[in-house]
């Protein structure tokens, strides 16, 4: 699995993951399979597009 990071949102914001979730929902409305994941090392939420790779 390969993922492309579309946007980063700080985890410490007062609204938590909501900005990331809203951004991902807007991308999904455009037909892009966006997902929100947590990056523990940078303490941020990432909106990513996952691409399947052929083994």
Secondary structure, 3 states (H helix, E strand, C coil): CEEEEEEEEECCCCCCCHHHHHHHHHHHHCCCCEEEEEECCCCEEEEEEEECCCC
